[in-house]
């Protein structure tokens, strides 16, 4: 049937019905099978891998991230994350440290205000494995809530084809279901860090000694919690795997090349991201750094065959790091509906760092 021949009200109600049933009751196809995601995935490290807890130069890190997608169509997505992690040192251990973190994620989408709220506790232990090589193992315990609003959903049966009108008091003809569910969650991860210099060593900014590389993988939903709103039977949330490589490569006194790649595998869902950036240091002096970074990333979703590019800008000043990107979606749906535009994304980090005597050598110093 050509949708252009349908009455406008009928077409809107039909689209709403399709969206609700796909998002709520077909977790193997859409919504429930797919976790929230960020284009700037490196801005939400605890969502990427719990073993990245404590992997930063400092003592305490505060993080926040916000994303708004599909704002111009009636199934918009709003996502935000907040997190904090802290290192815990033991003066009797010279080659390792522990770290703890807490995080909160919220995602909301569509006519039914389908929501995901997740509170999690993260823990990791980092140990020196060799010269300038560090290994980390981490875990995550979470409590999730999914919810949707039935009074904001409309159905085909509420449309009177003979009268050409819509009556919200007409029965929907759909089966009953729960409007919210709670579940426990569990995840693990590992990370390996290589860096050219220790943080307490004298750094010569002209010889590539800002260079560092992280690679690893997070494994989430290992307990496969139930995600079904109806009483027809349990449907398990698929595990999510997130392999990645995060690289900062110093190429001169004032320039670094940034390369980040990641993937997200969850049931039949496959997402791939790869990006490059160039960072310029206005001031490269240690602990007084001021830098500007320009770059871009390409994202491809294998399940839907959709893709996007997004330019990104990032600034760092001393202990503050902030990044902004804007998705330019390349799928046919995006082009026909909103001119190819996806949405903005913003993240910000702030690190607290206590200054210690020059002679002090911390456990597993990270740059």
TITI-115024 format. One record per residue (C-alpha): residue number from 1; x, y, z. Coordinates in nm, 2 decimals, always signed. Layout:
BEGIN
(NUM (X Y Z))
...
This chain:
BEGIN
(1 (+0.00 +0.00 +0.00))
(2 (+0.13 +0.34 -0.09))
(3 (+0.15 +0.55 +0.23))
(4 (+0.08 +0.87 +0.04))
(5 (-0.28 +0.74 -0.03))
(6 (-0.36 +0.70 +0.34))
(7 (-0.54 +0.97 +0.54))
(8 (-0.28 +1.16 +0.74))
(9 (-0.44 +1.06 +1.08))
(10 (-0.45 +0.70 +0.98))
(11 (-0.09 +0.70 +0.87))
(12 (+0.02 +0.86 +1.20))
(13 (-0.17 +0.60 +1.41))
(14 (-0.03 +0.32 +1.20))
(15 (+0.32 +0.44 +1.25))
(16 (+0.27 +0.47 +1.63))
(17 (+0.14 +0.12 +1.66))
(18 (+0.44 -0.02 +1.46))
(19 (+0.69 +0.17 +1.67))
(20 (+0.54 +0.07 +2.01))
(21 (+0.52 -0.31 +1.92))
(22 (+0.87 -0.31 +1.78))
(23 (+1.02 -0.12 +2.06))
(24 (+0.84 -0.30 +2.34))
(25 (+0.78 -0.65 +2.23))
(26 (+1.04 -0.75 +1.98))
(27 (+1.37 -0.73 +2.16))
(28 (+1.55 -0.95 +1.91))
(29 (+1.48 -0.69 +1.64))
(30 (+1.51 -0.34 +1.80))
(31 (+1.48 -0.13 +2.11))
(32 (+1.53 -0.38 +2.40))
(33 (+1.81 -0.57 +2.23))
(34 (+2.02 -0.26 +2.18))
(35 (+2.18 -0.07 +2.46))
(36 (+2.22 +0.30 +2.46))
(37 (+2.52 +0.41 +2.26))
(38 (+2.74 +0.72 +2.21))
(39 (+2.92 +0.85 +1.90))
(40 (+3.19 +0.98 +2.13))
(41 (+3.22 +0.64 +2.30))
(42 (+3.55 +0.74 +2.46))
(43 (+3.37 +1.01 +2.66))
(44 (+3.18 +0.74 +2.86))
(45 (+3.46 +0.50 +2.96))
(46 (+3.26 +0.31 +3.23))
(47 (+2.99 +0.24 +2.98))
(48 (+3.25 +0.11 +2.74))
(49 (+3.43 -0.11 +2.99))
(50 (+3.43 -0.14 +3.37))
(51 (+3.80 -0.21 +3.37))
(52 (+3.86 +0.15 +3.26))
(53 (+3.76 +0.26 +3.61))
(54 (+4.06 +0.46 +3.74))
(55 (+4.24 +0.47 +3.41))
(56 (+4.33 +0.84 +3.41))
(57 (+4.60 +1.07 +3.54))
(58 (+4.46 +1.20 +3.87))
(59 (+4.28 +1.09 +4.18))
(60 (+3.91 +1.15 +4.12))
(61 (+3.73 +1.19 +3.78))
(62 (+3.38 +1.34 +3.72))
(63 (+3.21 +1.26 +3.39))
(64 (+2.89 +1.36 +3.21))
(65 (+2.75 +1.30 +2.86))
(66 (+2.44 +1.40 +2.67))
(67 (+2.30 +1.29 +2.33))
(68 (+1.98 +1.40 +2.14))
(69 (+1.89 +1.21 +1.82))
(70 (+1.59 +1.22 +1.58))
(71 (+1.46 +1.54 +1.74))
(72 (+1.28 +1.64 +1.42))
(73 (+1.08 +1.32 +1.39))
(74 (+0.83 +1.18 +1.65))
(75 (+1.05 +0.90 +1.78))
(76 (+1.33 +1.11 +1.92))
(77 (+1.60 +0.96 +2.15))
(78 (+1.74 +1.15 +2.45))
(79 (+2.03 +0.99 +2.64))
(80 (+2.25 +1.11 +2.92))
(81 (+2.51 +0.96 +3.15))
(82 (+2.68 +1.07 +3.47))
(83 (+2.97 +0.89 +3.65))
(84 (+3.25 +0.94 +3.90))
(85 (+3.55 +0.71 +3.97))
(86 (+3.83 +0.73 +4.23))
(87 (+4.16 +0.56 +4.27))
(88 (+4.24 +0.37 +4.60))
(89 (+4.61 +0.33 +4.67))
(90 (+4.77 +0.09 +4.92))
(91 (+5.11 +0.22 +5.04))
(92 (+5.23 -0.13 +5.09))
(93 (+5.16 -0.22 +4.72))
(94 (+5.41 -0.07 +4.48))
(95 (+5.29 -0.21 +4.15))
(96 (+4.91 -0.18 +4.15))
(97 (+4.60 +0.01 +4.27))
(98 (+4.23 -0.04 +4.30))
(99 (+3.95 +0.19 +4.18))
(100 (+3.58 +0.23 +4.24))
(101 (+3.32 +0.41 +4.04))
(102 (+2.95 +0.48 +4.02))
(103 (+2.74 +0.56 +3.71))
(104 (+2.39 +0.65 +3.60))
(105 (+2.25 +0.61 +3.25))
(106 (+1.91 +0.73 +3.12))
(107 (+1.76 +0.67 +2.77))
(108 (+1.42 +0.78 +2.65))
(109 (+1.26 +0.74 +2.31))
(110 (+0.94 +0.76 +2.11))
(111 (+0.57 +0.81 +2.15))
(112 (+0.55 +0.57 +2.45))
(113 (+0.84 +0.74 +2.63))
(114 (+1.01 +0.41 +2.65))
(115 (+1.28 +0.47 +2.92))
(116 (+1.58 +0.29 +3.04))
(117 (+1.74 +0.40 +3.37))
(118 (+2.04 +0.22 +3.50))
(119 (+2.25 +0.27 +3.82))
(120 (+2.58 +0.08 +3.84))
(121 (+2.88 +0.03 +4.07))
(122 (+3.21 -0.04 +3.90))
(123 (+3.53 -0.18 +4.04))
(124 (+3.87 -0.25 +3.89))
(125 (+4.23 -0.34 +3.98))
(126 (+4.53 -0.22 +3.78))
(127 (+4.87 -0.39 +3.80))
(128 (+5.20 -0.32 +3.63))
(129 (+5.27 -0.61 +3.40))
(130 (+5.60 -0.50 +3.25))
(131 (+5.80 -0.19 +3.15))
(132 (+5.53 +0.07 +3.07))
(133 (+5.26 -0.19 +3.04))
(134 (+4.96 -0.21 +3.28))
(135 (+4.68 -0.46 +3.29))
(136 (+4.33 -0.40 +3.44))
(137 (+4.04 -0.63 +3.53))
(138 (+3.70 -0.48 +3.62))
(139 (+3.35 -0.57 +3.71))
(140 (+3.01 -0.39 +3.71))
(141 (+2.70 -0.45 +3.92))
(142 (+2.39 -0.27 +3.80))
(143 (+2.02 -0.21 +3.87))
(144 (+1.80 -0.13 +3.57))
(145 (+1.45 +0.00 +3.52))
(146 (+1.25 +0.00 +3.20))
(147 (+0.93 +0.18 +3.17))
(148 (+0.68 +0.31 +2.91))
(149 (+0.36 +0.52 +2.92))
(150 (+0.05 +0.35 +2.80))
(151 (-0.17 +0.66 +2.80))
(152 (+0.06 +0.82 +2.53))
(153 (+0.01 +0.53 +2.28))
(154 (-0.26 +0.52 +2.01))
(155 (-0.37 +0.22 +1.80))
(156 (-0.54 +0.14 +1.47))
(157 (-0.86 +0.01 +1.64))
(158 (-0.91 +0.36 +1.79))
(159 (-0.95 +0.50 +1.43))
(160 (-1.29 +0.49 +1.28))
(161 (-1.24 +0.44 +0.91))
(162 (-1.61 +0.51 +0.82))
(163 (-1.62 +0.84 +1.01))
(164 (-1.26 +0.93 +0.93))
(165 (-1.20 +1.02 +1.29))
(166 (-0.99 +0.91 +1.58))
(167 (-1.15 +0.84 +1.92))
(168 (-0.90 +0.77 +2.21))
(169 (-1.19 +0.62 +2.41))
(170 (-1.22 +0.33 +2.17))
(171 (-1.06 +0.00 +2.30))
(172 (-0.71 -0.06 +2.16))
(173 (-0.77 -0.43 +2.09))
(174 (-0.42 -0.51 +2.22))
(175 (-0.33 -0.74 +2.50))
(176 (-0.24 -0.62 +2.84))
(177 (+0.12 -0.58 +2.96))
(178 (+0.33 -0.44 +3.24))
(179 (+0.44 -0.08 +3.21))
(180 (+0.77 -0.12 +3.40))
(181 (+1.02 -0.39 +3.51))
(182 (+1.33 -0.39 +3.73))
(183 (+1.63 -0.62 +3.69))
(184 (+1.98 -0.68 +3.82))
(185 (+2.28 -0.67 +3.59))
(186 (+2.64 -0.79 +3.58))
(187 (+2.94 -0.72 +3.36))
(188 (+3.32 -0.77 +3.33))
(189 (+3.60 -0.64 +3.13))
(190 (+3.98 -0.61 +3.08))
(191 (+4.21 -0.34 +2.96))
(192 (+4.58 -0.32 +2.87))
(193 (+4.76 +0.02 +2.88))
(194 (+5.09 +0.09 +2.71))
(195 (+5.25 +0.43 +2.76))
(196 (+5.59 +0.57 +2.67))
(197 (+5.66 +0.74 +3.00))
(198 (+5.57 +0.72 +3.36))
(199 (+5.38 +1.02 +3.50))
(200 (+5.65 +1.10 +3.75))
(201 (+5.93 +1.10 +3.50))
(202 (+6.05 +1.41 +3.32))
(203 (+5.86 +1.44 +3.00))
(204 (+6.03 +1.59 +2.69))
(205 (+5.74 +1.71 +2.48))
(206 (+5.95 +1.70 +2.16))
(207 (+6.02 +1.33 +2.16))
(208 (+5.68 +1.16 +2.15))
(209 (+5.66 +1.08 +2.52))
(210 (+5.29 +1.17 +2.55))
(211 (+5.21 +0.85 +2.35))
(212 (+4.97 +0.60 +2.51))
(213 (+4.76 +0.31 +2.39))
(214 (+4.46 +0.14 +2.56))
(215 (+4.29 -0.17 +2.42))
(216 (+4.05 -0.42 +2.57))
(217 (+3.68 -0.53 +2.58))
(218 (+3.38 -0.50 +2.80))
(219 (+3.13 -0.78 +2.85))
(220 (+2.79 -0.67 +2.97))
(221 (+2.46 -0.85 +3.07))
(222 (+2.64 -1.17 +3.16))
(223 (+2.33 -1.28 +3.36))
(224 (+2.10 -1.21 +3.07))
(225 (+1.82 -1.03 +3.27))
(226 (+1.45 -1.06 +3.15))
(227 (+1.33 -0.77 +2.94))
(228 (+0.98 -0.87 +2.84))
(229 (+0.68 -0.66 +2.95))
(230 (+0.41 -0.92 +2.89))
(231 (+0.33 -1.24 +3.07))
(232 (+0.39 -1.46 +2.75))
(233 (+0.73 -1.56 +2.88))
(234 (+1.08 -1.43 +2.96))
(235 (+1.30 -1.29 +2.69))
(236 (+1.66 -1.24 +2.79))
(237 (+1.86 -0.93 +2.73))
(238 (+2.15 -1.04 +2.50))
(239 (+2.51 -0.99 +2.62))
(240 (+2.69 -0.69 +2.48))
(241 (+3.06 -0.70 +2.38))
(242 (+3.26 -0.38 +2.32))
(243 (+3.61 -0.43 +2.19))
(244 (+3.81 -0.11 +2.14))
(245 (+4.14 +0.06 +2.08))
(246 (+4.21 +0.41 +2.21))
(247 (+4.54 +0.57 +2.09))
(248 (+4.71 +0.90 +2.15))
(249 (+5.03 +0.92 +1.94))
(250 (+5.26 +1.22 +1.98))
(251 (+5.40 +1.33 +1.64))
(252 (+5.57 +1.66 +1.74))
(253 (+5.61 +1.90 +2.03))
(254 (+5.27 +2.05 +1.98))
(255 (+5.07 +1.79 +1.78))
(256 (+4.92 +1.45 +1.86))
(257 (+4.74 +1.21 +1.63))
(258 (+4.43 +1.06 +1.79))
(259 (+4.29 +0.72 +1.66))
(260 (+3.99 +0.55 +1.82))
(261 (+3.81 +0.24 +1.70))
(262 (+3.54 +0.04 +1.87))
(263 (+3.26 -0.21 +1.80))
(264 (+2.94 -0.31 +1.98))
(265 (+2.80 -0.66 +1.93))
(266 (+2.47 -0.75 +2.09))
(267 (+2.27 -1.05 +1.94))
(268 (+2.23 -0.97 +1.57))
(269 (+2.31 -0.60 +1.63))
(270 (+2.66 -0.50 +1.50))
(271 (+2.79 -0.15 +1.52))
(272 (+3.14 -0.03 +1.41))
(273 (+3.31 +0.30 +1.48))
(274 (+3.64 +0.44 +1.37))
(275 (+3.78 +0.79 +1.39))
(276 (+4.08 +1.01 +1.36))
(277 (+4.17 +1.35 +1.52))
(278 (+4.45 +1.60 +1.54))
(279 (+4.53 +1.76 +1.87))
(280 (+4.72 +2.09 +1.88))
(281 (+4.88 +2.20 +2.21))
(282 (+4.86 +2.57 +2.26))
(283 (+5.05 +2.51 +2.59))
(284 (+5.21 +2.17 +2.62))
(285 (+5.36 +2.23 +2.97))
(286 (+5.29 +1.94 +3.21))
(287 (+4.99 +2.00 +3.43))
(288 (+4.91 +2.33 +3.25))
(289 (+4.81 +2.18 +2.92))
(290 (+4.58 +2.36 +2.69))
(291 (+4.49 +2.19 +2.36))
(292 (+4.23 +2.19 +2.08))
(293 (+4.14 +1.88 +1.88))
(294 (+3.95 +1.85 +1.55))
(295 (+3.85 +1.52 +1.40))
(296 (+3.57 +1.29 +1.28))
(297 (+3.43 +0.94 +1.31))
(298 (+3.24 +0.70 +1.08))
(299 (+2.98 +0.48 +1.23))
(300 (+2.82 +0.18 +1.05))
(301 (+2.53 -0.03 +1.18))
(302 (+2.54 -0.37 +1.01))
(303 (+2.19 -0.48 +1.11))
(304 (+2.01 -0.18 +0.97))
(305 (+2.27 -0.10 +0.70))
(306 (+2.27 +0.26 +0.83))
(307 (+2.58 +0.48 +0.86))
(308 (+2.68 +0.82 +0.98))
(309 (+2.97 +1.05 +0.99))
(310 (+3.02 +1.30 +1.27))
(311 (+3.27 +1.58 +1.29))
(312 (+3.39 +1.64 +1.65))
(313 (+3.58 +1.91 +1.84))
(314 (+3.74 +1.87 +2.17))
(315 (+3.92 +2.10 +2.42))
(316 (+4.14 +2.03 +2.72))
(317 (+4.25 +2.28 +2.97))
(318 (+4.45 +2.15 +3.27))
(319 (+4.20 +1.91 +3.44))
(320 (+3.90 +1.98 +3.22))
(321 (+3.82 +1.79 +2.90))
(322 (+3.51 +1.86 +2.69))
(323 (+3.40 +1.73 +2.35))
(324 (+3.12 +1.81 +2.11))
(325 (+3.00 +1.62 +1.80))
(326 (+2.71 +1.63 +1.55))
(327 (+2.59 +1.33 +1.36))
(328 (+2.53 +1.36 +0.99))
(329 (+2.33 +1.04 +0.91))
(330 (+2.36 +0.89 +0.57))
(331 (+2.06 +0.65 +0.57))
(332 (+1.77 +0.70 +0.33))
(333 (+1.54 +0.75 +0.63))
(334 (+1.75 +1.04 +0.76))
(335 (+1.78 +1.20 +0.42))
(336 (+1.41 +1.19 +0.35))
(337 (+1.29 +1.30 +0.69))
(338 (+1.54 +1.55 +0.83))
(339 (+1.79 +1.63 +0.56))
(340 (+2.05 +1.39 +0.68))
(341 (+2.10 +1.54 +1.03))
(342 (+2.10 +1.31 +1.33))
(343 (+2.18 +1.51 +1.65))
(344 (+2.42 +1.67 +1.89))
(345 (+2.63 +1.50 +2.15))
(346 (+2.84 +1.66 +2.43))
(347 (+3.06 +1.52 +2.71))
(348 (+3.27 +1.68 +2.98))
(349 (+3.53 +1.54 +3.23))
(350 (+3.69 +1.70 +3.53))
(351 (+3.98 +1.55 +3.72))
(352 (+4.09 +1.62 +4.07))
(353 (+4.46 +1.57 +4.12))
(354 (+4.66 +1.63 +4.44))
(355 (+5.01 +1.76 +4.38))
(356 (+5.29 +1.55 +4.54))
(357 (+5.66 +1.61 +4.60))
(358 (+5.88 +1.55 +4.29))
(359 (+6.05 +1.26 +4.47))
(360 (+5.71 +1.08 +4.52))
(361 (+5.66 +0.78 +4.29))
(362 (+5.30 +0.67 +4.29))
(363 (+5.17 +0.31 +4.23))
(364 (+5.12 +0.24 +3.86))
(365 (+5.15 +0.60 +3.75))
(366 (+4.94 +0.67 +3.44))
(367 (+4.97 +0.96 +3.20))
